[in-house]
Amino acid sequence: MYELDWISRRSYIRIVADNIRSVLTERKISQREAARLCGLSTSTLNSILTYKTLPSLKTSLAIAQGLGVTMNELYNTWYMVD
């Protein structure tokens, strides 16, 4: 069994947002285009990317599907936990 490193909700929000941002940067997708691909409003995506909210499961699935990534890629904390 693996020992889990617990992180704060605020840290987790940052990790998820940064993972999404990394996909957008790597694929050269604007926030507006990403919102369209994911079926989200630009304000919803902006709230996630500016660390204001952690996306719900439904929103996370829409982001993963829209960007063509797995949920694990969105929520991966492996490389970010010290």
N, C-alpha and C positions, 0 to 999 in steps of 0.2 A: 504494500500500500504506500502511496505517496504522501508525504507530509505537505500540507497546504500552508502557504503563506497568506494570511488574511490581510486584505487591504481595505482601506476605507472606501465608502461609497463614492466620495469625491475623487479619489484616485482611480477608481474603476470607471467613472464617467470619463475622465481624461484619457484613459487607455483606449476605451471604445472609440471615442472621438478621434484620437490620433490614428487608430487603425483604419478608420474610414478615410480620414484625410490622406493617409499613405496610399490607399488604393486610388483615390482621386488624383493625387499627384503623379503616381506611377503611370496612370492611364491618360493623363492630361485631360481630365474631365472637370468641367466647371461645376460649382455648387448648383447653379441653375439647371444644368443638364443632368446632374446626378439626381436632383429632386424630381425631374421629369421622368427619368428612367425608373425611379423607385416608386413613382406614384404618390409623392409627398409634396406638400407645399414647401416653398423655399424657406419660409419662416420656421417650419418644423425641423428641416435639415440644419438650418443655421443654429437653432437652439441646441441641437446635439453637438455640432462642431464647435460651438463656443462654450462648451462645458456646462450648459444650464440644465440639461436633462439627460437621463439615461433612457434610450429608446425602449418602448414596450416590446414584448415578444412579437406582436403583430408588425410593428414598425421595423424591428430588427429583421424579420423574415422578408419584408418588402425591400429593405436595403440590400440584404444578401442576394436576393433574386435579381433585383435591378442592376446590381453591380457585378453579378456573376461570381460571387464568392461564397464560401461556406460560413455558417454561423460561427464555427471555430475560428475562422480568420478574423471575424469582427470582434470576438470576445477573447481572443488569445492574449493571455497575460504572461505566458511562459518566459519570453525574452525580456519582459519589462520589470519583473519582480527582482529586486536586489537580493 
